[in-house]
Amino acid sequence: MSPLIDMKDFVTSLARGLKVIQSFDKEHGKMSLSQVAARTELNRATARRFLFTLKTLGYVNSDGKLFWLSPKILELGYSYLTSQPITDIVQFFVDQVSEQVGESCSVTVLDGAEVVYISRRMTKHIMSISLNVGTRLPAVVTSMGRVLLADKSAEELDTILGKVQFQQFTEHTVADKQALKDELLKVRNQGYAIVSEELELGLRSIAVPIYNKHDHIVASINVGTHVARISEHELTQRILPCLQNAAADIRQVLPV
């Protein structure tokens, strides 16, 4: 039995309900009861009760055969965005950096082994997937993720990396745990991260940490571009100072 299930205050039914919501994704936008049950590893009767409850609350729609999430589900994510002051603050600076350098700019936070986009300004489409607020990417192969991981203690980092299934996204991907740790030490010492074509061929990005007034890293800000447009030298000479200035300005306006 999972350690979580043994915890006195753990609400299993809530966890199962969230699992039903999370079972819907791009490849499974609409599902039958049987499909939901299979993806959540719940029996049909239990899955039916959760779907009925979510439908009654307005979070799920159904035509009698298939189920799909309703727009109301966005309220759950919006609650996070509205409860975090940084999400309102950073957009101005993201727009400013993007206009200054002529490239896309984003801010992410770390959630486990993934980065989650909380702000973005796109000028050019540089990836095969769309990056929007709420998008998640593996932290280990992104510049923003490495900036955030580099701040972790050895114990915290081992815990996070222990859950990562290292994947060779491209021929340039650092897919070895020790090699990644060496790279994170370099990132920690220099104060920024550059990742070139590790997640997707043609994609290059640079990121710096965003500190709060207590000297804790709370997020990261980056600029993403195409390798054919901007060299790593230009990233460090022209774009890095813009990101560092933006991160410093954000720190000044973050609430204590």
ZATIKOL-591325 format. One record per residue: x, y, z of N, C-alpha, C, O in turn; chain. Coordinates in steps of 0.1 Angstrom, whole numbers, plus 2048, in hexadecimal, padded with zeros to 3 digits. Example, Ala and Ser with C-alpha at 12.3 -4.5 7.8 and 13.67 -1.06 7.14 Angstrom:
PT  n.u  n.v  n.w  ca.u  ca.v  ca.w  c.u  c.v  c.w  o.u  o.v  o.w  nulum
PT  884  7C7  84E   87B   7D3   84E  884  7DF  84E  88E  7DF  855      A
PT  880  7EA  847   889   7F5   847  881  800  84F  886  80B  850      A
# end
This chain:
PT  n.u  n.v  n.w  ca.u  ca.v  ca.w  c.u  c.v  c.w  o.u  o.v  o.w  nulum
PT  809  7F4  800   800   800   800  809  80C  800  813  80D  807      A
PT  805  816  7F9   80C   823   7F8  80D  829  806  804  829  80D      A
PT  819  82F  809   81A   836   816  810  841  817  80B  844  823      A
PT  80B  847  80C   802   852   80D  7F4  84D  812  7ED  854  81A      A
PT  7F1  840  80E   7E4   83B   812  7E4  838  822  7D9  838  828      A
PT  7F0  836  827   7F0   833   836  7EF  840  83E  7EE  83F  84A      A
PT  7F0  84B  838   7F0   858   83F  7E2  85B  844  7D8  85A  83C      A
PT  7E1  85E  850   7D4   860   857  7CB  86B  850  7BF  869  84F      A
PT  7D1  875  84B   7CA   881   846  7C9  880  837  7C3  889  830      A
PT  7CD  875  830   7CD   874   822  7BF  870  81E  7B9  866  823      A
PT  7B9  878  814   7AB   875   810  7AC  86E  802  7AE  874  7F8      A
PT  7AA  861  803   7AB   858   7F7  7A1  85C  7EC  7A5  85C  7E0      A
PT  795  85F  7F0   78B   863   7E6  78E  86F  7DE  78C  870  7D2      A
PT  794  879  7E5   799   885   7DE  7A4  882  7D4  7A4  887  7C9      A
PT  7AD  87A  7D9   7B8   876   7D0  7B3  86F  7C3  7B8  871  7B8      A
PT  7A9  866  7C5   7A3   85F   7BA  79C  869  7B0  79D  867  7A4      A
PT  795  872  7B6   78E   87C   7AE  797  884  7A5  795  887  79A      A
PT  7A3  888  7AB   7AD   890   7A4  7B3  887  799  7B7  88C  78E      A
PT  7B4  87A  79C   7BA   871   792  7B1  870  786  7B6  86F  77B      A
PT  7A4  870  788   79A   870   77D  79C  87C  775  79C  87C  768      A
PT  79D  888  77B   79F   894   773  7AC  894  76B  7AD  897  75F      A
PT  7B7  88F  771   7C4   88E   76B  7C5  884  760  7CE  884  758      A
PT  7BB  87B  75F   7BB   870   755  7B8  876  747  7BB  870  73D      A
PT  7B2  882  747   7AF   888   73A  7BB  890  735  7C1  898  73D      A
PT  7BF  88F  729   7CA   896   723  7C8  898  714  7BE  895  70F      A
PT  7D3  89C  70D   7D2   89F   6FF  7CD  893  6F7  7C5  894  6EE      A
PT  7D3  887  6FB   7D0   87B   6F3  7C3  875  6F8  7BE  86C  6F2      A
PT  7BE  879  704   7B2   873   70A  7A9  87E  70E  7A5  880  719      A
PT  7A5  886  704   79C   892   707  78E  88E  70A  787  894  712      A
PT  789  883  704   77C   87D   706  77D  86E  709  784  867  701      A
PT  777  86A  713   778   85B   717  76B  855  71B  763  85C  721      A
PT  76A  848  719   75F   841   71F  761  83E  72D  76C  840  732      A
PT  757  839  734   759   835   742  763  82A  743  76C  82B  74D      A
PT  763  821  73A   76D   816   73B  77B  81B  739  784  817  740      A
PT  77D  825  730   78A   82A   72E  78F  832  73A  79B  831  73E      A
PT  786  83A  741   78A   841   74D  78E  837  758  798  839  75F      A
PT  786  82D  759   789   823   763  796  81C  761  79E  81A  76A      A
PT  799  819  754   7A6   813   751  7B2  81C  754  7BC  818  759      A
PT  7B1  829  750   7BC   832   751  7BE  836  760  7C9  839  764      A
PT  7B4  835  768   7B5   839   776  7B7  82D  77F  7BA  82E  78B      A
PT  7B6  821  779   7B7   814   781  7AC  813  78C  7AF  80E  797      A
PT  7A1  819  789   795   818   792  78B  80E  78C  78B  80C  77F      A
PT  783  808  794   778   800   78E  76D  809  788  76D  815  78B      A
PT  765  804  77F   75B   80C   778  752  813  781  74E  81E  77F      A
PT  74D  80C  78C   744   812   795  74A  81F  79C  743  829  79D      A
PT  756  81E  7A0   75D   829   7A7  75F  834  79D  75D  840  7A0      A
PT  764  831  791   766   83B   787  759  842  783  759  84E  781      A
PT  74E  83A  783   741   840   77F  73D  84B  78A  738  855  786      A
PT  73F  847  797   73B   851   7A1  743  85E  7A1  73E  868  7A3      A
PT  750  85C  79E   759   868   79D  755  871  791  754  87D  792      A
PT  752  86A  786   74E   872   77A  740  878  77C  73E  884  777      A
PT  737  871  782   72A   877   785  72C  884  78E  725  88E  78C      A
PT  734  882  798   736   88E   7A1  73C  89A  79A  738  8A5  79C      A
PT  746  897  792   74D   8A2   78A  743  8A8  780  744  8B4  77E      A
PT  73B  8A0  77A   731   8A5   771  727  8AE  778  723  8B8  773      A
PT  722  8A9  784   719   8B1   78C  71E  8BE  790  717  8C8  790      A
PT  72B  8BF  793   732   8CB   797  736  8D4  78B  73A  8DF  78D      A
PT  734  8CF  77F   737   8D6   773  745  8D5  76E  749  8DC  764      A
PT  74D  8CC  773   75B   8CB   76F  75C  8C1  763  767  8C1  75C      A
PT  752  8B9  761   752   8AF   756  745  8B0  74E  73B  8B2  754      A
PT  746  8AF  741   73B   8AE   738  73A  8A0  733  743  898  733      A
PT  72E  89C  72E   72B   88F   729  720  88F  71F  716  896  721      A
PT  721  886  715   715   884   70C  70E  877  70F  706  873  707      A
PT  711  871  71A   70B   864   71E  714  858  71B  712  84E  721      A
PT  71D  85A  712   727   84F   70F  735  853  712  73D  84B  717      A
PT  739  860  70E   746   864   710  746  870  71B  73C  876  71D      A
PT  752  871  721   754   87C   72B  75F  884  727  769  880  721      A
PT  75F  891  72A   76A   89A   728  76A  8A6  732  75F  8A9  737      A
PT  775  8AC  734   776   8B7   73D  76F  8C3  738  76F  8C6  72C      A
PT  768  8CB  741   762   8D7   73D  76B  8E3  73F  775  8E2  746      A
PT  768  8EF  739   771   8FA   73C  772  8FE  74A  77B  905  74E      A
PT  768  8FA  752   768   8FD   761  775  8F8  768  779  8FD  772      A
PT  77B  8ED  762   786   8E7   768  792  8F1  769  79B  8F0  772      A
PT  791  8FB  760   79C   905   761  79C  90D  76D  7A6  913  771      A
PT  791  90E  774   790   915   781  79A  90F  78B  79F  917  793      A
PT  79D  902  78A   7A6   8FC   794  7B4  902  792  7BB  905  79B      A
PT  7B9  903  785   7C6   908   782  7C6  917  785  7D0  91D  789      A
PT  7BB  91E  782   7BA   92C   784  7BB  930  792  7C1  93B  796      A
PT  7B7  927  79B   7B8   92A   7A9  7C6  92B  7AD  7CA  933  7B6      A
PT  7CF  923  7A7   7DD   924   7AA  7E3  931  7A5  7EA  938  7AC      A
PT  7E0  934  799   7E5   940   793  7E1  94D  79B  7E9  956  79D      A
PT  7D5  94D  79F   7D0   959   7A6  7D5  959  7B5  7D5  964  7BB      A
PT  7D9  94E  7BA   7DE   94E   7C8  7ED  950  7C9  7F2  952  7D4      A
PT  7F4  950  7BE   802   953   7BE  806  960  7B9  804  963  7AD      A
PT  80A  96A  7C1   80D   977   7BC  817  978  7B1  816  981  7A8      A
PT  820  96E  7B0   82A   96F   7A5  824  96E  797  829  973  78E      A
PT  819  967  796   813   965   789  80E  972  783  80E  974  777      A
PT  809  97B  78C   804   988   787  810  991  784  80F  99A  77B      A
PT  81B  990  78C   826   999   78B  82F  997  77F  833  9A0  779      A
PT  831  98A  77C   83C   987   772  838  98A  763  841  98C  75B      A
PT  82B  98B  760   827   98C   752  82D  999  74C  831  999  740      A
PT  82D  9A4  753   832   9B1   74E  841  9AF  74A  845  9B4  740      A
PT  849  9A8  753   857   9A7   750  859  99C  745  863  99E  73D      A
PT  851  992  744   852   989   739  850  990  72C  857  98E  722      A
PT  846  998  72B   843   9A0   71F  84F  9A9  71C  853  9AB  710      A
PT  854  9B0  726   85F   9B9   724  86B  9B2  71F  872  9B7  715      A
PT  86F  9A7  724   87B   99F   720  879  99B  711  882  99C  709      A
PT  86D  996  70E   86A   991   701  86B  99C  6F7  870  99A  6EC      A
PT  866  9A8  6FA   867   9B4   6F1  876  9B8  6EF  87A  9BC  6E4      A
PT  87D  9B7  6FA   88B   9BC   6F9  894  9B3  6F0  89C  9B8  6E9      A
PT  892  9A6  6F2   89B   99C   6EB  895  997  6DE  89C  991  6D6      A
PT  888  999  6DC   881   994   6D0  87F  985  6D0  87E  97F  6C5      A
PT  87F  97F  6DB   87D   970   6DC  872  96D  6E7  86E  976  6EF      A
PT  86E  961  6E7   864   95C   6F1  86A  95C  6FF  876  958  701      A
PT  862  95F  709   866   960   717  85C  959  720  850  95A  71D      A
PT  860  952  72A   857   94A   733  85C  94B  741  868  94D  744      A
PT  853  948  74A   856   946   758  850  938  75C  844  936  759      A
PT  857  930  764   852   924   769  855  922  777  85E  929  77D      A
PT  84E  919  77E   850   914   78B  853  905  78B  84F  8FF  781      A
PT  859  900  795   85C   8F2   795  851  8EA  79D  84D  8EE  7A8      A
PT  84C  8DF  797   843   8D7   79D  848  8C8  79C  846  8C2  792      A
PT  84E  8C3  7A6   854   8B6   7A6  860  8B6  79C  869  8BE  79D      A
PT  85F  8AE  792   869   8AD   787  866  8B4  77B  86C  8B2  770      A
PT  85B  8BD  77C   857   8C4   770  857  8D3  772  856  8D8  77E      A
PT  858  8DB  768   856   8E9   769  848  8EC  763  843  8E6  75A      A
PT  841  8F6  769   834   8FA   765  834  908  761  839  911  769      A
PT  82F  90B  755   82F   919   750  824  921  757  819  91D  757      A
PT  828  92C  75D   81E   935   764  81D  942  75C  814  94A  75F      A
PT  826  945  753   826   951   74B  82E  94F  73E  838  948  73E      A
PT  829  955  733   830   953   726  82C  95E  71C  821  963  71C      A
PT  836  962  715   834   96B   709  83B  964  6FD  847  963  6FD      A
PT  833  960  6F3   839   959   6E8  83A  963  6DC  830  969  6D8      A
PT  846  964  6D6   848   96C   6CA  849  963  6BD  845  967  6B3      A
PT  84F  957  6BF   851   94E   6B4  84F  940  6B9  852  93D  6C4      A
PT  849  938  6B0   846   92A   6B4  852  922  6B2  857  920  6A6      A
PT  858  91D  6BD   865   917   6BB  865  908  6C0  86F  901  6BF      A
PT  859  903  6C4   858   8F5   6C8  84D  8EE  6C1  844  8F5  6BC      A
PT  84D  8E1  6C0   843   8DA   6B9  836  8DA  6C2  82B  8D7  6BD      A
PT  837  8DC  6CF   82C   8DD   6D8  829  8EB  6DC  833  8F3  6DB      A
PT  81D  8EE  6DF   81A   8FC   6E4  81D  8FD  6F2  819  8F5  6FA      A
PT  823  908  6F6   827   90B   704  81E  916  709  81E  921  704      A
PT  816  913  713   80C   91D   718  80D  91C  727  813  913  72D      A
PT  806  926  72E   805   925   73C  7FF  918  740  7F4  914  73B      A
PT  805  911  749   800   903   74D  808  8F8  747  807  8ED  74C      A
PT  80F  8FB  73C   817   8F0   735  822  8EB  73F  828  8F2  746      A
PT  824  8DE  73E   82E   8D7   746  839  8D1  73D  836  8CC  733      A
PT  845  8D3  741   851   8CC   73A  85A  8C6  744  85B  8CB  750      A
PT  862  8BC  740   86B   8B6   749  876  8C0  74D  87C  8C7  745      A
PT  878  8C2  75A   881   8CC   75F  890  8C9  75B  898  8D2  759      A
PT  893  8BC  75A   8A1   8B9   758  8A6  8BD  74A  8B3  8BD  748      A
PT  89D  8BF  740   8A2   8C2   733  89E  8D0  72F  89E  8D4  723      A
PT  89B  8D9  738   897   8E7   735  8A0  8F0  73D  8A5  8ED  748      A
PT  8A3  8FC  738   8AC   905   73E  8A6  90A  74B  8AC  90B  755      A
PT  898  90D  74B   892   911   757  892  906  762  893  909  76E      A
PT  890  8FA  75E   890   8EF   767  89D  8ED  76E  89E  8EA  77A      A
PT  8A8  8EE  766   8B5   8ED   76C  8B9  8F8  775  8C0  8F5  77F      A
PT  8B4  904  773   8B7   90F   77C  8B0  90C  789  8B5  90E  794      A
PT  8A4  906  789   89C   903   795  8A2  8F7  79C  8A2  8F7  7A8      A
PT  8A6  8ED  795   8AC   8E1   79B  8B9  8E4  7A1  8BD  8DE  7AB      A
PT  8C1  8ED  79B   8CE   8F0   7A0  8CE  8F6  7AE  8D8  8F6  7B5      A
PT  8C2  8FB  7B2   8C1   901   7BF  8BE  8F7  7CA  8BF  8FA  7D6      A
PT  8BB  8EB  7C6   8B7   8E0   7D0  8C3  8DB  7D7  8CE  8DA  7D2      A
PT  8C1  8D6  7E4   8CB   8CF   7EB  8CE  8C2  7E5  8C6  8BD  7DC      A
PT  8D9  8BC  7E9   8DC   8AE   7E3  8D1  8A4  7E6  8CE  89C  7DD      A
PT  8CB  8A5  7F2   8C1   89B   7F5  8B4  89E  7ED  8AE  895  7E8      A
PT  8B0  8AB  7EC   8A5   8AE   7E4  8A6  8AA  7D6  89D  8A5  7CF      A
PT  8B2  8AD  7D0   8B5   8AA   7C2  8B4  89B  7C0  8AF  896  7B6      A
PT  8BA  893  7C9   8B9   884   7C7  8AB  87F  7C8  8A7  876  7C0      A
PT  8A3  885  7D0   895   881   7D1  88E  884  7C4  886  87B  7BE      A
PT  890  890  7BE   88A   894   7B1  88F  88B  7A6  887  886  79E      A
PT  89C  88A  7A5   8A1   882   79A  89E  873  79B  89E  86C  791      A
PT  89B  86F  7A7   898   861   7A9  88A  85D  7A2  887  852  7A0      A
PT  882  868  7A0   875   866   799  876  868  78A  86B  867  783      A
PT  881  86C  785   882   870   777  886  864  76F  890  85C  772      A
PT  87F  862  764   883   858   75A  88B  85F  74F  885  865  746      A
PT  898  85E  750   8A0   865   746  89D  861  738  89E  855  735      A
PT  89A  86A  72F   896   867   722  89F  86F  718  8A3  87A  71A      A
PT  8A3  868  70D   8AC   86E   703  8A3  875  6F9  8A0  86F  6EF      A
PT  89F  881  6FC   896   888   6F2  89D  88B  6E5  897  88A  6DA      A
PT  8AA  88F  6E5   8B1   891   6D9  8C0  88C  6DC  8C3  887  6E7      A
PT  8C8  88C  6D2   8D6   887   6D3  8DE  890  6DD  8E8  88C  6E1      A
PT  8D9  89C  6E0   8E0   8A5   6E9  8DB  8A4  6F7  8E1  8AB  700      A
PT  8D1  89C  6FA   8CB   89C   708  8D5  896  712  8DB  88C  710      A
PT  8D6  89D  71D   8DE   898   728  8D5  88E  730  8CC  892  737      A
PT  8D7  881  72D   8CE   877   733  8D4  86F  73E  8CF  864  741      A
PT  8E0  873  743   8E7   86C   74D  8E6  874  75A  8E8  880  75A      A
PT  8E2  86D  765   8E0   874   772  8EC  87C  777  8EB  887  77B      A
PT  8F8  875  776   904   87C   77B  908  887  772  90C  892  777      A
PT  907  886  765   90A   891   75C  901  89C  75E  905  8A8  75E      A
PT  8F4  89A  761   8EA   8A4   764  8EE  8AB  771  8EE  8B8  772      A
PT  8F2  8A4  77C   8F6   8AA   788  902  8B3  786  903  8BE  78C      A
PT  90C  8AF  77D   917   8B7   77A  913  8C4  774  918  8CF  776      A
PT  909  8C3  76B   904   8CF   764  8FD  8D8  76D  8FE  8E4  76C      A
PT  8F5  8D2  777   8EE   8DB   781  8F8  8E2  78A  8F5  8ED  78E      A
PT  903  8DC  78D   90D   8E3   795  913  8EF  78D  915  8F9  793      A
PT  915  8ED  781   919   8F8   778  90F  903  778  912  90F  779      A
PT  902  8FF  776   8F7   909   776  8F7  911  783  8F6  91D  783      A
PT  8F8  90A  78E   8F8   910   79C  903  91A  79D  901  925  7A2      A
PT  90F  917  798   91B   920   799  91A  92C  790  91E  937  794      A
PT  915  92A  784   915   936   77B  908  93E  77C  908  949  777      A
PT  8FD  938  782   8F1   940   784  8E8  940  778  8DE  948  778      A
PT  8EA  938  76E   8E0   937   763  8E2  92A  75C  8EC  923  75E      A
PT  8D9  926  754   8D9   919   74D  8D7  91B  73E  8CE  923  73A      A
PT  8DE  915  735   8DC   914   727  8D9  906  723  8E1  8FD  727      A
PT  8CF  904  71C   8CC   8F6   717  8CA  8F7  707  8C1  8FF  703      A
PT  8D1  8F0  700   8D1   8F0   6F1  8CD  8E2  6EC  8D4  8D9  6ED      A
PT  8C1  8E2  6E6   8BC   8D6   6DE  8BC  8CA  6E6  8BE  8BF  6E1      A
PT  8B9  8CB  6F3   8B8   8BE   6FB  8AA  8B9  6FC  8A7  8AD  6FD      A
PT  8A0  8C2  6FC   892   8BF   6FC  88D  8BD  6EE  885  8B4  6EB      A
PT  891  8C6  6E5   88D   8C5   6D7  897  8CB  6CE  89D  8D6  6D2      A
PT  89A  8C5  6C3   8A4   8CB   6BA  8A0  8D9  6B5  895  8DB  6B2      A
PT  8AA  8E1  6B5   8A8   8EF   6B0  8A5  8F9  6BC  8A5  905  6BA      A
PT  8A1  8F4  6C7   89D   8FC   6D3  8A9  8FF  6DC  8B0  8F6  6E0      A
PT  8AB  90C  6DF   8B6   910   6E8  8B0  91A  6F2  8A8  923  6EE      A
PT  8B3  919  6FE   8AE   923   708  8B8  925  713  8C1  91E  715      A
PT  8B5  931  71A   8BE   935   725  8B4  93A  730  8AA  940  72D      A
PT  8B8  936  73D   8AF   93A   748  8B7  93E  754  8C3  93A  756      A
PT  8B1  946  75C   8B7   94B   769  8AC  949  774  8A0  949  771      A
PT  8B1  948  780   8A7   946   78B  8A1  954  78F  8A6  95E  78D      A
PT  895  953  795   88E   95E   79B  88E  95C  7AA  888  953  7AF      A
PT  894  965  7B1   895   965   7C0  88A  96D  7C6  886  977  7C0      A
PT  885  96A  7D2   87D   973   7D9  886  97B  7E3  892  979  7E2      A
PT  880  983  7EB   888   98C   7F4  88E  984  7FF  896  98A  807      A
PT  88B  977  801   892   96F   80B  89D  966  805  8A2  95D  80B      A
PT  8A1  96A  7F9   8AB   963   7F1  8A8  954  7EE  8B1  94C  7ED      A
PT  89B  951  7ED   896   944   7E9  892  945  7DA  88C  94E  7D6      A
PT  896  93A  7D2   892   93A   7C4  884  935  7C4  880  92B  7C9      A
PT  87B  93D  7BD   86D   93A   7BD  869  937  7AE  85E  931  7AD      A
PT  871  93A  7A4   86D   938   796  879  93A  78E  884  93D  793      A
PT  877  938  781   882   93A   777  87C  941  76B  871  93F  768      A
PT  885  949  764   880   951   759  88A  94D  74D  896  94D  750      A
PT  885  94B  741   88E   947   736  88A  94E  729  87F  954  728      A
PT  893  94D  720   891   951   712  893  945  70A  89E  93E  70B      A
PT  88A  941  701   88C   936   6F8  88D  93B  6EA  886  944  6E5      A
PT  896  934  6E2   898   939   6D4  89C  92C  6CC  89D  921  6D1      A
PT  89F  92F  6BF   8A3   924   6B6  8B2  925  6B4  8B8  930  6B4      A
PT  8B9  91A  6B4   8C7   91A   6B3  8CD  921  6A7  8D8  926  6A7      A
PT  8C5  921  69C   8C9   928   690  8C9  937  692  8CF  93E  68A      A
PT  8C2  93C  69B   8C0   94B   69D  8CA  951  6A7  8D0  95B  6A5      A
PT  8CC  94A  6B2   8D5   94F   6BC  8DE  945  6C2  8DB  93A  6C5      A
PT  8EB  949  6C2   8F6   940   6C7  8F6  940  6D6  8F0  949  6DD      A
PT  8FD  937  6DC   8FE   937   6EB  906  943  6F0  903  949  6FA      A
PT  90F  948  6E8   917   954   6EB  90D  960  6EC  90E  968  6F5      A
PT  904  961  6E2   8FB   96C   6E2  8F1  96B  6EE  8ED  975  6F4      A
PT  8EE  95F  6F2   8E5   95D   6FD  8EB  963  70A  8E4  969  711      A
PT  8F8  960  70C   8FF   965   718  902  974  718  902  97A  722      A
PT  905  979  70C   909   987   70B  8FD  990  709  8FE  99B  70F      A
PT  8F3  98C  702   8E8   996   700  8DB  993  708  8D5  99C  70D      A
PT  8D8  986  709   8CB   983   70F  8CC  980  71E  8C3  984  726      A
PT  8D7  97A  723   8D9   978   731  8D7  984  73A  8D0  984  744      A
PT  8DE  98F  736   8DC   99C   73E  8CD  9A0  73F  8C9  9A5  74A      A
PT  8C6  99E  734   8B8   9A2   735  8B0  999  73F  8A8  99E  746      A
PT  8B3  98D  73E   8AC   984   748  8B0  987  756  8A8  986  75F      A
PT  8BD  989  758   8C2   98C   766  8BB  999  76B  8B8  99A  777      A
PT  8BA  9A3  763   8B4   9B0   767  8A5  9AD  76A  8A0  9B3  774      A
PT  89E  9A5  762   890   9A3   764  88E  99B  771  885  99E  779      A
PT  897  991  774   896   989   780  898  992  78C  891  991  796      A
PT  8A1  99C  78B   8A4   9A5   796  898  9AE  799  895  9B1  7A4      A
PT  892  9B3  78E   887   9BC   78F  87B  9B4  795  873  9BA  79D      A
PT  879  9A8  791   86E   9A0   796  870  99E  7A5  866  99F  7AD      A
PT  87C  99B  7A9   87F   999   7B7  87B  9A6  7C0  876  9A4  7CB      A
PT  87D  9B1  7BA   87A   9BE   7C2  86B  9C0  7C4  867  9C6  7CE      A
PT  863  9BB  7BB   855   9BD   7BC  84D  9B1  7C2  841  9B3  7C4      A
PT  854  9A6  7C4   84D   99B   7CA  849  99E  7D9  852  9A4  7DF      A
PT  83E  99B  7DD   83A   99D   7EB  843  995  7F4  848  98B  7F1      A
PT  845  99A  800   84D   993   80A  847  986  80F  84C  97F  817      A
# end
